[in-house]
Amino acid sequence: MKKIQLLLAGLALSCAGAAAKSYTVTSPDGRIAVNVDVSDRISYAVNLDGAVLLDDGYMSLSVGDREFGRKPSVKSVSRESVSEKLIPAVAFKSSAIDNVYNRLLLKFKGGYSVEWRVFDNGAAYRFITDVKGSVDVSDECFGVGLPEGYILHGQQSGGFKTAYEERYVHLKSDDWNVSGEKKTLLPLLVEADKGVKILISESALGDYPAMFLVPDEEVSDRLCSVFPKVPLKFEPQGDRSVKIVEEADYIARTSGKRALPWRYFVITTDDRQIVENNMTACLADASAVSDLSWIRPGTTTWEWWNGAVPYGTDVNFVAGCNTPTYKYFIDFASEYGVDYVLLDEGWAMSTRDPYTPNENLDLKELIAYGKEKNVGVILWLTWLTVENNFELFRKYAEMGVAGVKIDFMDRSDQWMVDFYERVAKEAAENKLFVDFHGSFKPAGLEYKYPNVLSYEGVRGMEQMGGCVPANSLYLPFLRNAVGPMDYTPGAMLDYQPETYRCERPNSGSIGTRAYQMALFVVFETGLQMLADNPTLYYANDDVTRFIAGIPVESDETLALEAKAGEYVVVAKRKGDKWYIGGMCNGDHMWRDFEVSLDFLGDKEYTLTSYEDGVNAPRQAMHYVRNTRKVQKGDRIKIRMSRNGGYAAVVE
């Protein structure tokens, strides 16, 4: 990610031995204020418009036999205001990001600092250590106080081993996991008083474990951090996972001179700003990849979900993970401008062998055939196979493979976080992109290594009937609000919940046809999958051409309507075209909105929309296609069925 510096006004105050015990840093617009108190520990409170929003927060870092933050002594204080443009290599949300904040840096005696950045839409802090050599971090304490009655929306796991695919739970802060048996995953959405929302997550996660939250044992209405410890000894468990049989007594062994991950809060009274936020990007490390010209985000077919069984009248071969079937998928991709074809589980003779295709598949022939059709090939692998065959990136590049999908990590300790970065780095050096499945949530690696196009880490459509709009309507405000998401949309067999009765090879999804189409606009990813069968896509040509033509990158993203867990309407611009997507849960038979097109340019446009048909509340596949002329300032009516949607292109 490039940085274009516009303004940097610094006020460096070298205050050795400063006596002040309280420090305040505000957002550029003055609405958000962070008060940092230094006494026997470092604590903080966050205010919005003069009212306390988060109170009794605290921080500390245990390094070796030292606890940074215990009886702290301020050595110096510096402040500055920053305004810059970030140019992401992959424009998940926008092609240019305003990064504007006020900064407070507190340097403490003993070789550590705490840096705060406060933006108009939130705040973030991190520890910075300045200690010689390698150090063992035994713990980091992130505490956040939540006034009684706040509602928390998030995922919980019984342990650190998780693929981040749990359903969201919704509880008041004083009822949230009082037993302490479960761990709360990031991101976490906190619903405060007066419509205020707070999104908590982390960025610049590297050489360090991911953070989880549990109730504070000392204060009932406070959450505090816990981290998986460093694994020291493994035992293989089949061909895709390991059992940790020995752990260290520390959470990270790392350099003593480094910045730790950011802990951040997106804060807003308008749910639309959560959808639009770029906090992860603003706090991420700069790109470590100098040549970005080869990175090509795009769309791909996916055969696993539909069982790899096309059945059209033109199918005269036995379908499966074989050469004729994948050629059929490549032909389909070429016809509709889909960039890639993914060969998922079953393409190889064994999941332990990343080089030998099954006996019915000629990989070299498929790669060559795809090249003729301008369709790249992606290969699925387990993480353990990758770890045991790290030279595969070089060999795949020589073969002409475009990228890899790596699966079943299901952990986020320091070793596994390092694995993600080692993969991203090695893949980048060989000009391969990466899609992580069985993964944790994004936390900035996708900006340091822009060849990381997407992560699963979501309860997506592969969960079949377990993937419902009631849960997915939180994704724009939680999971997708922190980074790219591989949800795998595109079902052509669409159902309302009470009629859902399908499984592979005739997979379907809950939600209307217009809802499915809207997902391609609303959900952000660098690698968007068309999950269904080419046979069904051919039979729904107008729908297929629409979803396959939606770019995965956006120059601009605007949330037009939004209420977390209930509905969202988003407009995205790529060049001169705008795409509009809306989705809603099943709480109401119909939802009606009227949105302004004041974001359009000064010319006449054609709006082509795909809307829920009158029977969509019962027959989810009922949709209607409408076309009309529009111009800047016009208002359009959007009507969505229960579990429904709206999708349109304005060109």
N, C-alpha and C positions, 0 to 999 in steps of 0.2 A: 504494500500500500504506500503510495507516494504522499508526501505532505507538502502542501503549498502554503508557506507561511504568509499571513496577511498582516498580523499585528502581534507583537510580543512586548508588552510593557512590564518590565520587571522591577520590583522593589526589594532588593536584597538587604535584609537587616541583620548584620552580624552582631547578634546579641549574646555574646558569651556570658553565661551566668545570669541570664534574664530572670527577673524575679516574678514575672507574670505567671499566674497559674491557670488562666483561662484564655482561650483563643477562639475567635469566631471567624469563619469564612462563609461568605454568602454567594449565591448564584449571581450571574451578571444582571439579571432582572430584579434581584433583591428579594424574591419570594421565598427562596429556600435558604435557611441558615443552619450551619453546623457549628455547634458549640463544643469545643474540646477542652476538657478539664484535666489538669495534671496535678495529682496529689500523691497518694500512695500507689496509685495506678493511673492508667490512661483511660478515661471514660469520655463518652460523647452523647449528645442529644441532637436530634434533627427537628427543626421547626419549619412549618409551612405557613406563610402569611401570619407570622407572629404566634401561632399556636403550636404547642408541642405535638409532634407526630410520632416520634420514636424517642424513648427516654431510657436512661440507665443502661446504655450500651457500653461495652468495654472491649479492650483488645490487649493481648499480650502474646509473646512468642518465646518459647522455651528452646534455647540453643545450648546444647551441652549442659553445663551446670549453671548456666545463666538464664534468667528470666527477663527478657526485654519487656519493659512495661511495668515491672515491679519496682516501686520506689524510684520512679524515673526522674532524671534531672535534665532540664532543657539546656542545651549547649548553644543553639542558635535558632533563629526563626527567619524564614524568608517567605515572601508572597509575590505572586505575579498574576497577571491576566493574560490569557492566551486566546487568540482567534486565528484559526487556520482552516484550510480545506484539505480533507483527506480524499484521495482518489483511489478507491479500491480496485484491485485487479479484476475481481468478479463483482459485478454490481447487483448483489442480492436485492437491495432495496432502492438504491440510488447510485448514480454514477459519480456524484460528488457529495461529500458529507461535511456539514459544518461542525467543526470541533471547537466549541467556545466554552471556556470555563475560567473560574478563579481558583488559584492554587495556593495551598498552605503547606509548607514543609517544616516540620519540627525535627531538628537534629538533637539527639540525646547523647549524653555521656555514656560511654560503654560500647560505641560502635554500631549504632542503629538509628534509623529515622522512621518517621511516619509521614506519608504524603497524602494529603486530601485534595481532591478535585471536586468542585461543585459546579454543576451545569444548571441551566434553566429547567431541565427535566430530571434532575437527580443528583446523586453524590456518590463518591467512591473513595476508598482509601486502600493503602497497601503499606506493608513494612519494607524497608530497604536496609540490608545489613552490610556492614563494612568490617568483616572479620577475616583474618588471614586463613588461608588453607580451606580444607573441607570441614564441614560442620554437620552434626547430627541434630535435626530438629525433632525434639521429642513431642512437641505439641504446639498448636496455635489456638488461641482463644479468640473467637469472634462471638461477641454477645450482643443481642439486640432485644431491647425491651419493648413489649407490645401491651398497650393499655387494654384493660378488660373489655371484651365485646368485639374486638377485631375478628374478622373472619379470614381464615387461611385456606387457600386453594393450592393443592400440590399433590405430589406423589409420595407414597411411603413404601419403604422396603423393610423386610425382616432382617436385612443385613447389608453388608457392603457389596455383596455379589448381586448385581442387578443389571439388566439391559435397559432400564429406564422406560419400561413399557407398562407400568402399573396404571390402573385407572386413577383419575384424580379424585381426591376426597376433599370435603368442604366442611370445616369445623370452626367453631369459635376458638379464639386463642386460649381461653381458660379450659377448654375441653380437648385441646390438641395433644393427643398422645401423652396423657398424664402418667401413664405407666412407664414411659421411656423405653418400651420394648422395640419400637420401630424407629427407623431413621428416615428423616425427611430429605428428599432429593432437591437439588436445585435444577431449574429455577423454582421459586416460591412466590406466589402472588398473595399479597396481604390487602384485604379490603378494610380500610379504616373508616372513620366517621366522615360524614358529609360528602360521600362519593369519592373520597381520596383512595387511590390505588398505589401500592408499593410493590414493585417487582424486584426480587432479590436474586442476584446471581454472581458470577465471577468471570474474569477475563484475564488474558495473558497467563493462562495455566500452562506451566512448563516445568519439567523436572521437579514435580511436586504433586501430591495426591489431590483429587477432587474433594470438595468440602461437602459434608452432610450436616444436618441440623437435628438437634434433640432438645427437649425441655431442659432448662437449667435446673440442676438439683437444688440450688440455693433459693432461686426466685421462680415462683410458679408461672408468672406471665412473661418469662424471658426465654428466648431460644439461644442455644450456644452451639458451637461447632464441634464436630467429631470427624476424624480422618482415619482411613484404613492405614494400617502400619505396613512397612516395607516387607514384602515376602522374601524369605531367604532360601527356602527349599520347596521344590514342587514335586508332585507325582502326577504323571500323565493320567488323564481320565478319558480314555478313548482317543479319538483323533481330532477333537475340537476344543478340549478344555483341560485344565490341570487342577489338582487339589493342592492348596497351600498347606504344607505340613509343618512349616517353621516360619515364625515372623520375628522381625527385629523389635526392639523396644522403642523405636523411633519411627516417625512418619515420613521422614525424608533425610537422605544423606546427600548434601548438595554443596555448592560453592558458598563460602562465607561472604563473598562480595557479590551481591545480587539483589534484584528487586523481586519480592514475592508476588503471587497473583493478587489482582485487584478484587476487592469485595465491593459490590456496587448495589445501589438502590435507584431504580427508575421511579420517580415520584410525579404523580399527576392527578388532577381533578377531572381529567377528560380521558376516557378509555381509548379514544382514538390515538392519543400520543403514545400509548404502550405499543400499539400496532406499528406506528411509524418510527419508533425509537431505534437508534444505532449505537447504543451504549457499548455493546461488546466490541464493535469496530473501533470506537473512539479510544478504547483502553487497550486494544490489542497491540502486540509487537509489530513493528514494521516488517514488510516482506523481506524474507531471506533469499528469495528467488529473483535473480537479476533479469533473466530473459523470461518474459511473461507471454511472448507472442504465440507460443504453441498451446497455451491453456485455452480449451474450447468448451465452455459449458454448453449444455444442450439437453435434448430429450433422448430417451432410449426405450426400446421395447423390453418387456420382462415376461419370460415364459413360465416362471415358477408358479405364479398366482393362478394362471389359467390352465396349468397342467401340460403345457406344450402340446396341445391337441387341436390344431386347426382342422376344420371339417367342412370347408366350402366345397362347391362343386368342382373346383379346380384342384382339389387335393387328391392325388393319386398315389400317395405313398403312406407307409405306416408311420404315424406321427410319434414324436418322442424327442429325446436328447440326441439327435442324429443330424447328419449333414443335410438331407432334404428338408427337414423341418426348419433348421436355422436359415437355410437359403430362402425358404418361404418367408420367414420373419424379416430377412434382409430385403427381399423384394417389397414387402409391405412398408418397411421403413423408408426405402428409396422412393416409393410412390407418394408418401405423405410428408417427406422432408424431415423424417425423424433421424437424428444424428448417429445413434448408436444402436447396437443390438447386444443385449446382455446374455451371456451363457452362465446360468446359475447352477446350483447344485445338480450334479448328474452329468455334466459335460466331461469330467475326468474319470479315468478308470477307477481311481481311488481318491478320497479327499486328502490323503496323505501325500499324494504324488501330484505336484503341480505341472508336470510336463507331459504326462501320457494321457491323451484323450481316450474316452471309451471306444470300444472296437467299431462302433457305428458312426464315428465322427472323425472327419478329416479337418483338423484345426487350421492347417496351413491353407487348405483350399478355401475355407470359410473366410479367413482373413483376406486372401486375395480377391475373393468374390465380393466381399464387402468394400474393398478398396475400389473396385470397378464401379460400384454403385454409390460411392461416397458415403458409406456407412461404416463406422468404426466398430471394433469388437472389444467388449468388456468381459473379463473373466472373474468368476466368483471363487473365493478361497477362504479357508478357515485361517484364523490368526496364527494358530499353532503351526500350520503348514508353512505359512510365510516366515515365521520365526526360525523354523528349521531349514529354510531354503531361501535365505535372504538374497542370494544371487539371482533369484527369479526376475527381479525388476530389470536387470540388464538383459537377460535372455528374452523376456517378453518384448522389450523395446526392439531388440534385433528381429524378432518375429513379426513386428508390426502391430502388436496389441496396443489399444488406445488407453485403457485404464483397468483398474482392478476394484472389485468389491470385496472387502475383507470383513469377516463375520465372527460372531460369538466371543468377542473380548469379554463382555459382561463384568468387567472390573474397572476400577479407576484409582488403584493405588499408584504410588510413584513409578513402580516398574512398568505398569501398563500405560500410564501417561507418557512415559519415555518411549514406549513401543510405538505409540501413535506418531510421535515426532520423528523417530527413526524411520518409520515407514514413509511419512510425508517427505522427508529429506531425500531418501534413497529413490523414491518414485520421481521426485522432481528432477534429480540429477539424470534420470533416464527418460524424462519427458513423458511420464505416465500420470494420469490423474487417479484420485482415490475416492471411493465411497465407503464410509465406515458403517457397517451394520453390527447389531448386537453391541451397540456403543453407548457411551455416556453422551451428555448434551454438548453442543459446541461451547467452547470457551476461549476462542481467539486463534487457535492453530490455523484455521482456514484463512486468516489474514497473513500470518507469518509464512505459511505455505499455501498459496492460493490454488494449488493443484488439488487440495482437499475440497471437493465440490459439494459434499453433503455428508450428513450423519443420519442414521436412523434414530435411536434413542427416543422413540415415540410409539404410542399405542396407535399404530397405523392400520392400513387396510388389510395387511397380511393376517391380522387378528380376526378376519372374517366377521362373524356375527358379534364378536366382542368389540368391534369398532363402531361406535354409535355417535350420531351427531351431538347428543347431550354431552359427551366427553370431548369430541373434536372441536366444539365451539369454544373451548378454552385454549386451544392450541395457538391461535394468533396472539393471545395475551400471555402465554407462558412459554411453551417449548419453542415455537417459531419466533417468538419475540427476542430470543437470545441467539438465533443463528439458523443456518440452512437445515432443512428437514426432509428426510426421505420417507414420505407418507405412502407413496405408491398409489395414486388415484387413477381414475379412468374406467370405473366399472360400467359396463353397458347393460347389465342385468341389475335393475335397481328396485328396491323394496322399501315399504314401510315396515317398522319393526315387527308388527303382528303377523306379517306374511313372509318373513325371511325364512327360507327353507333350503339353502343351497350350499354346496361345497365343491371343491375341485372335482372334475375339470370344468364344471359350469359354475364358476364362482360368481358371486354377486355381492352387493354392498347395500347397507341401510342408508337411505337418503334418496331424494329424487334425482332424475337425470340432470336437471338444471343444477342441483347441488353438486353433483360429481363434476360437471363442467366448471363450476365456479371455483373448485379447489385448485384448478390450474392457474387461476389468477391470484387467489388469496394466499395460497401457501408458497413460501419461498424455498428455493433450493437451486443448486447449481447443476443438478442432474435430475430432471423430472422424468419419472417413469410412466409409460402407458401400460398399465398392468393387465389389460384384458386381451382377449383372443383376437388375432387379426381377422378371423372370420366375422366376428361381431363388429369390429371396426369397419370392415368393408360394407357390412349391411347398414351401417349408420354413417354414411359418407360425410354428410354435412357436419355432424357432431365431431367426427374424427378430424376433419380438416380444421375445424375451429380449435380444438384442444392441442393438436399437433403444431399449430401455428402460433401459439402463445409463447413468446420468448421467455426464457428463464431469468434473464437479466432485465433490470428496469432502470431507466434514467431518473425516474421520480415515482414515489409512492405516496398516495394520499388516502387516509382513512376517512370515508364520508359519513359513516354511521358505525357505532360500536358500543356494545355493552357486553362485558366479559361473560362468557358462558351462554349468552342468549342469541346475539346476532352480530354480524359485521358486514359492512359494504366497503370495498376497497377499489380505488382507481389507480392504475399503474400506466406510466407512459414509457414507451420505447420509440425513440425517434419522434415521428409525427403521429403515431397511433396511440390511442388510449384503450386500455382493457379495463372492464369493470366486472367485479365478482362479488356476489353476496351469498351468505349462507346463514341459516338460522336453526335453532333447536326445535323440538316438538311440543313446546309448551302451549302454542296457539295454533288453531287450525290455519289461520292466515296472518301474515304480518305485512303491513303496508308502510312504505316510505316514499318520500318525495325528495329527490336530491337535485342540487343545482349543478349545472355543467359550466360553472364560471371558470373552471380551470382550463377550458379549451382555448385554442388559438383563435385569431380573428379571421376565420373563414368558415365556409359551410362544410359540414361533415355528414357522413352516412353512419347511422347507428344500427348495427345488426345485433339483435338480442335473442337469447334463448331463455325462455321463462317457464315457470311451472304452469302446466295446463290446469283447466278447471277441475279435473279429476285426480290431480296429483296427490291430494290427501289420502286417497285410497289406492290409485294406480300410480306408483312412483315414477314410472317411465313416461308418463304423459307430460310432454313439453310442447311449446309453440315457439315458432321462429317469426320474429317481426323485424321489419326494416322501416326506418324513417329518417328524414333529414333533420339535423339539429345544428345549433350554433351556440357560441359562448353565451352563457346566461340563461339558456333554456332550463326548464325543470322537467325531469322525467319521473314517472311513477314506477316504483318497483314493488311488486307483490310476490311474496314468497310463501309457499305452502308450509305446513309443519314438516320439519326435517327437509326443508326445501332450499332452493337457491335461485340465483340469477346470474347470467353471464352475458357479456356483450363486448363488442369491439366497436370503437369509434374511429373512423378513418376518412 
